[in-house]
Amino acid sequence: MTAEATNMPAKARPSLYAIDPRTKRRNAAEKRFRLYGVAAVGFGLLALVVLLSSVLGSGLGAFRQSVLTMQVPLDAAVLDKEGTRDPAAIAKVTTIAYGKLLQDALTAELTEKALLPAGMKPKDVGGMISKEAPAQLRNLVLANPDLIGTTVSFDALANGRIDGFFKGRVTMESAKLDSNVSPVQLELAQAMRDAGLLALKFNPGFIFSPDASELRPEAAGLGVAILGSAYMMLIVLVLSLPIGVAASIYLEEFAPKNRFTDLIEVNIANLAAVPSIVFGILGLAAFINFGGLPQSSSVVGGLVLTLMTLPRIIIPARAALKSVPPSIKDAALGVGASKTQTIFHHVLPLAMPGILTGAIIGLAQALGETAPLLLIGMVAFVRDYPAAPPEGFFDPASAIPVQIYSWTQRADPAFTERASGAIIVLLVFLLVMNSLAVVLRRKFERRW
């Protein structure tokens, strides 16, 4: 056979240096596959850039607000007619009186600086001020009654249309067709900005203030929604993490392998894929209709999100426990440790990075859920902050995703900006939670 192979013609013998057609096709297929992968990654990055550009472009304006700076005389004849500085008597003064003070103060400021257009009525000047400003000034006076009779420097929110003019939502052409603002007011606003009476400033109220009505989009904030989401995440963390880890330890280490446990495992996997709105229907029936818990409360939202999060914690926790090498368990059992000691002293600490990662990702997914919270009534308008725990768990509250949904349903374009800004806040929370998962995984990760 060796002799026959040696006597073969040179052309018939394959060479290691010559690429045959089959190898060429294989190499071409590999290059195409790499191009497909690069194209997929590039498309994903492009979509992410477009999404972030859209959200940031329309939402960053919510963190800056047009503010009118004026000197407001707090006339004692209006705010405290009896001169007793009695808080009860001062509290009887309505926001209408404070609005008149702001209107007169702004008119006087414009007249002094020769900015007031000829023929412009004081009512039109007052219309440039937000309807929230009188309430803010009233709260300031109620907190400091000694201010009555003095002149204070007050930063009042500008009307939503004036704010929209400086952010590009409102133009001179649109103002001609808008009953809430006029071109003269926009020209005056531009003159006030040039004179330093009006400026775009950082808006902390967007983070700390509660929601506002349809007539005051410039005053709407995320304060109640952020606090409600924090309460719900606290309930979810306290309930879902211990229950989920305990269930995963039992199913993975103690439960007998039979049809019943197989049925439980299949149901857990199915629950992880159930649409979140189904959990909302379950919460409405079990916790509100049957349990009698109050609608739109953090405790109901937390319980519903706990049910939804449990499968998403159990599955990665079981995978983390299963990834621990059996030799570690055998070694612990071999030196006399019980099964419980082996699990809690050796297996669980080694599986903790994976368990924490799964738990934090599950909480992040729960933070962004909207449908189940809508079904339990959290879409309602909530103005007052919930109390401190545990009473606050039963007070009406909102959540960040629900607040975003509510703002997108309102007609004023300023609420669209607010919704995009709330999306930015939600993305920051999710980014922090996912970064925390990576940090914890690297911190507690052990190699064997």
C-alpha positions in Angstrom: 0.0 0.0 0.0 2.9 2.3 0.8 4.4 1.6 -2.6 1.1 2.3 -4.4 0.8 5.6 -2.5 4.3 6.6 -3.5 3.7 5.8 -7.1 0.6 8.0 -7.3 0.8 11.0 -9.6 1.8 14.3 -8.0 -1.5 16.0 -8.9 -3.5 13.3 -7.1 -1.7 13.7 -3.8 -3.4 16.4 -1.5 -1.1 19.1 -0.2 -1.3 20.7 3.3 -0.5 24.1 1.7 -3.2 24.0 -0.9 -6.7 25.0 0.1 -9.3 22.8 -1.4 -12.8 24.0 -2.4 -14.4 22.5 0.7 -12.1 24.4 3.0 -12.8 27.6 1.1 -16.5 27.2 1.5 -16.1 26.5 5.2 -13.9 29.6 5.7 -16.3 31.7 3.8 -19.2 30.5 6.0 -17.2 31.3 9.1 -16.5 34.9 7.8 -20.2 35.3 7.0 -21.2 34.2 10.5 -18.7 36.7 12.1 -20.2 39.4 9.9 -23.7 38.4 11.0 -22.6 38.7 14.6 -20.9 42.1 14.1 -24.0 43.3 12.3 -26.3 42.1 15.1 -24.2 43.8 17.7 -24.0 47.0 15.7 -27.7 47.0 15.1 -28.4 46.6 18.8 -26.0 49.4 19.7 -27.6 51.7 17.1 -31.1 51.0 18.5 -29.8 51.7 22.0 -28.2 55.0 20.9 -31.4 56.0 19.1 -33.5 55.1 22.1 -31.3 57.0 24.6 -31.0 60.0 22.3 -34.8 60.2 22.0 -35.4 59.8 25.8 -32.6 62.2 26.8 -33.5 64.8 24.1 -37.1 65.0 25.2 -36.6 64.4 29.0 -33.6 66.4 30.1 -35.7 69.6 30.0 -37.8 68.3 32.9 -34.7 68.8 35.2 -34.7 72.5 34.3 -37.5 74.9 34.8 -38.2 78.5 34.0 -38.3 80.6 37.2 -39.4 84.2 37.7 -37.4 86.1 40.3 -39.2 89.0 41.9 -39.4 91.1 45.1 -42.8 90.4 46.8 -44.1 92.7 49.5 -46.0 90.6 52.0 -48.7 93.2 52.9 -49.8 92.7 56.5 -53.2 94.3 55.6 -53.9 91.4 53.3 -52.3 88.5 55.1 -52.9 89.4 58.7 -55.6 92.0 59.0 -55.8 91.7 62.8 -52.1 92.0 63.3 -52.0 89.1 65.8 -49.7 86.8 63.8 -52.1 84.0 64.8 -51.4 81.0 62.6 -55.0 80.1 62.5 -56.0 83.5 61.2 -53.1 83.6 58.7 -54.1 80.1 57.4 -57.6 81.5 56.4 -56.0 83.6 53.7 -56.5 81.8 50.4 -54.1 81.4 47.5 -56.2 83.9 45.5 -54.8 86.7 47.8 -51.3 85.4 47.4 -51.8 85.2 43.6 -52.8 88.9 43.7 -49.7 89.8 45.6 -47.5 88.0 43.1 -49.3 89.6 40.2 -48.9 93.1 41.7 -45.2 92.4 42.5 -44.4 91.3 39.0 -46.3 94.2 37.4 -44.4 96.7 39.7 -41.0 95.0 38.8 -41.7 95.2 35.1 -42.9 98.8 35.3 -39.8 99.8 37.2 -37.5 98.3 34.6 -39.6 99.7 31.7 -40.4 96.2 30.4 -44.2 96.2 30.6 -45.7 96.4 27.1 -48.2 99.2 26.6 -51.8 98.2 27.1 -50.9 94.9 28.7 -53.3 94.1 31.5 -52.2 93.0 35.0 -54.2 89.8 34.5 -52.0 88.9 31.5 -48.9 89.6 33.6 -50.3 87.3 36.3 -51.0 84.7 33.7 -47.3 84.2 33.1 -46.9 82.9 36.7 -47.6 79.3 37.5 -50.8 78.5 39.4 -48.6 76.6 41.8 -46.6 79.8 42.8 -49.4 81.2 45.1 -49.5 77.9 47.1 -45.8 77.9 47.4 -45.7 81.5 48.7 -48.6 80.7 51.1 -46.7 77.7 52.5 -43.6 79.9 53.0 -45.6 82.5 55.0 -47.3 79.8 57.1 -44.0 78.3 58.0 -42.5 81.8 58.8 -45.3 84.2 60.0 -42.6 86.8 60.9 -42.1 87.4 57.2 -45.5 89.3 57.0 -44.9 93.0 56.6 -41.5 92.5 54.9 -40.4 92.2 51.2 -39.0 88.8 50.3 -37.1 87.7 47.2 -39.3 84.9 45.7 -38.6 82.5 42.9 -41.9 81.7 41.2 -42.4 79.0 38.6 -43.3 80.3 35.2 -46.4 79.2 33.4 -46.0 75.9 31.4 -46.4 77.7 28.1 -43.7 80.3 29.0 -41.4 77.4 30.0 -42.3 75.6 26.8 -41.3 78.7 24.8 -37.7 78.5 26.1 -37.6 74.7 25.5 -38.8 74.9 21.9 -42.3 73.4 22.5 -44.1 76.8 22.0 -43.6 79.2 19.2 -45.0 82.6 18.2 -47.1 80.9 15.5 -48.6 78.4 18.0 -49.2 81.1 20.6 -51.5 82.9 18.1 -53.8 79.8 18.2 -53.4 79.1 22.0 -55.8 80.5 24.5 -53.3 80.0 27.4 -50.6 82.3 26.1 -50.2 85.1 23.7 -47.3 86.3 21.5 -47.1 89.5 23.6 -46.5 87.4 26.7 -43.8 85.4 24.9 -42.1 88.6 23.8 -42.2 89.9 27.4 -40.8 86.6 28.7 -37.8 87.0 26.3 -37.3 90.5 27.5 -37.5 89.4 31.1 -34.9 86.7 30.4 -32.6 89.3 28.8 -33.0 91.5 31.9 -32.3 88.7 34.3 -35.8 88.4 35.8 -36.4 85.0 34.3 -34.0 82.1 33.9 -33.9 78.4 33.4 -32.7 76.8 36.7 -32.3 73.3 38.0 -35.6 71.9 39.1 -35.4 69.9 42.3 -39.2 69.9 42.5 -39.2 67.3 39.7 -37.6 64.8 42.0 -39.2 65.8 45.4 -42.6 67.3 44.6 -45.8 65.4 44.2 -47.9 65.2 41.1 -49.8 68.2 39.9 -53.1 68.8 38.1 -53.7 69.3 34.4 -53.4 73.1 34.7 -50.0 73.0 36.4 -47.7 70.7 34.4 -44.7 72.8 35.4 -45.2 71.8 39.1 -45.6 68.1 38.5 -43.0 65.9 40.3 -42.0 62.4 41.1 -41.8 62.6 44.9 -44.8 60.4 45.7 -44.0 57.9 42.9 -40.4 57.5 44.1 -41.5 57.0 47.7 -44.2 54.5 46.6 -41.7 52.6 44.5 -39.3 52.5 47.4 -42.0 51.1 49.8 -42.9 48.4 47.3 -39.3 47.4 46.7 -38.8 47.1 50.4 -41.8 44.8 50.7 -40.7 42.7 47.7 -37.1 42.4 49.1 -38.3 41.4 52.6 -40.7 38.8 51.3 -39.4 37.4 48.0 -35.7 37.0 48.9 -36.1 34.8 52.0 -39.0 32.8 50.6 -37.3 32.4 47.2 -34.0 31.2 48.6 -35.7 28.9 51.1 -37.8 27.3 48.3 -34.8 26.9 46.1 -32.7 25.2 48.8 -35.5 22.8 49.6 -36.2 21.9 46.0 -32.6 21.5 45.1 -31.2 19.8 48.3 -34.0 18.3 50.3 -37.0 17.6 48.2 -37.4 14.0 46.9 -37.3 13.5 43.1 -40.8 12.4 42.2 -43.7 13.5 40.1 -45.0 15.9 42.6 -41.7 17.9 42.8 -41.4 17.7 39.0 -44.9 19.3 38.8 -43.8 22.1 41.2 -40.7 22.7 39.1 -42.7 22.9 35.9 -45.2 25.3 37.5 -42.4 27.5 38.7 -40.9 27.7 35.2 -44.4 28.5 33.8 -45.0 31.2 36.4 -41.8 33.0 35.3 -43.3 33.3 31.8 -46.8 34.4 32.8 -47.7 37.9 31.7 -47.5 40.4 34.6 -51.1 41.6 34.1 -52.3 38.1 35.2 -50.6 38.8 38.6 -52.4 42.1 38.7 -55.8 40.3 38.3 -54.7 37.8 41.0 -53.8 40.7 43.3 -57.1 42.5 42.7 -59.1 39.3 43.5 -57.0 38.0 46.4 -55.7 41.1 48.2 -58.3 43.7 47.5 -61.6 42.0 46.9 -61.0 39.1 49.3 -58.4 40.4 51.7 -59.9 43.9 52.0 -56.6 45.7 51.6 -56.9 49.4 50.4 -56.5 50.1 46.7 -53.5 52.0 45.4 -51.5 51.1 48.5 -47.9 50.1 48.6 -48.7 46.9 50.5 -50.9 45.6 47.7 -48.4 46.6 45.0 -45.6 45.0 47.0 -47.5 41.7 47.5 -48.4 41.5 43.8 -44.8 42.2 42.7 -43.6 39.6 45.3 -45.7 36.9 43.6 -44.3 38.0 40.2 -40.7 38.1 41.4 -40.6 34.8 43.3 -40.1 32.5 40.2 -37.5 34.9 38.9 -35.5 34.4 42.2 -36.1 30.7 42.6 -34.8 29.7 39.2 -31.4 31.5 39.3 -31.0 30.5 43.0 -31.4 26.9 42.1 -28.9 27.3 39.2 -26.4 28.9 41.6 -26.8 26.0 44.1 -26.4 23.5 41.4 -23.2 25.1 40.1 -21.4 24.4 43.4 -19.1 21.3 42.8 -20.4 18.1 44.5 -16.9 17.5 45.8 -17.3 20.3 48.3 -20.5 18.8 49.7 -18.9 15.3 49.8 -15.9 16.7 51.6 -18.0 18.4 54.2 -20.1 15.3 54.7 -17.0 13.2 54.9 -15.6 15.1 57.9 -18.8 14.7 59.8 -20.9 17.7 59.0 -24.7 17.2 58.7 -26.5 18.0 55.6 -27.9 21.2 57.0 -24.5 22.3 58.1 -23.1 21.4 54.7 -25.7 23.5 52.9 -25.6 26.6 55.1 -21.8 26.6 55.9 -20.4 25.6 52.5 -22.9 25.4 49.6 -25.0 28.6 50.3 -22.0 30.9 50.8 -20.5 29.7 47.5 -23.8 30.1 45.7 -24.5 33.6 47.2 -23.1 35.6 44.3 -25.5 34.0 41.8 -28.4 34.2 44.3 -27.8 37.9 44.9 -27.5 38.6 41.2 -30.7 36.9 40.4 -32.5 38.7 43.3 -31.4 42.1 42.3 -32.2 41.5 38.6 -35.7 40.3 39.7 -36.2 43.4 41.8 -35.1 45.6 38.9 -37.7 43.9 36.7 -40.3 44.4 39.3 -39.4 48.1 39.6 -40.3 48.6 36.0 -43.7 46.8 36.0 -46.8 48.8 35.2 -49.7 46.5 34.2 -50.3 44.8 37.6 -50.1 48.2 39.4 -52.7 49.7 37.1 -55.1 46.9 37.9 -54.9 47.5 41.7 -55.8 51.2 41.2 -52.4 52.9 41.4 -53.3 55.0 38.3 -55.3 57.4 40.6 -54.0 60.9 41.1 -52.1 61.0 44.5 -51.1 64.4 45.9 -50.2 63.6 49.5 -47.1 61.8 50.6 -47.6 58.4 52.3 -46.7 58.3 56.0 -43.6 56.6 57.4 -43.7 52.8 57.6 -45.5 50.7 58.6 -48.6 53.0 58.4 -47.4 54.4 55.1 -47.6 50.9 53.5 -51.4 51.3 53.6 -51.6 54.9 52.4 -52.5 55.7 48.8 -49.3 55.9 46.7 -48.1 55.8 43.1 -45.1 54.3 41.4 -42.6 55.6 38.8 -43.9 53.4 35.9 -47.5 54.3 36.7 -46.6 58.0 36.9 -45.0 57.7 33.5 -48.2 56.1 32.1 -50.4 58.8 33.7 -48.3 61.6 32.3 -48.4 60.2 28.8 -52.2 60.2 28.9 -52.5 64.0 29.6 -53.0 66.5 26.8 -50.5 69.2 27.7 -47.2 68.7 25.9 -45.3 69.6 29.0 -46.4 66.3 30.6 -44.7 64.4 27.7 -41.5 66.1 28.7 -42.2 65.1 32.3 -42.8 61.5 31.2 -39.5 61.3 29.4 -37.7 62.8 32.4 -39.3 60.1 34.6 -38.0 57.5 32.2 -34.5 58.8 32.7 -35.0 58.6 36.5 -36.2 55.0 36.1 -33.3 54.1 33.9 -30.9 55.5 36.5 -32.5 53.3 39.2 -32.2 50.2 37.0 -28.6 51.0 36.0 -27.7 51.4 39.7 -29.4 48.1 40.6 -27.8 46.2 37.8 -24.4 47.7 38.6 -24.9 46.7 42.3 -25.6 43.1 41.1 -22.3 43.1 39.2 -20.3 44.5 42.1 -21.8 42.0 44.6 -21.1 39.2 42.3 -17.5 40.1 41.9 -17.1 40.9 45.6 -18.5 37.5 46.9 -17.4 35.3 44.0 -15.2 32.5 45.1 -13.2 30.2 42.8 -12.6 26.6 43.4 
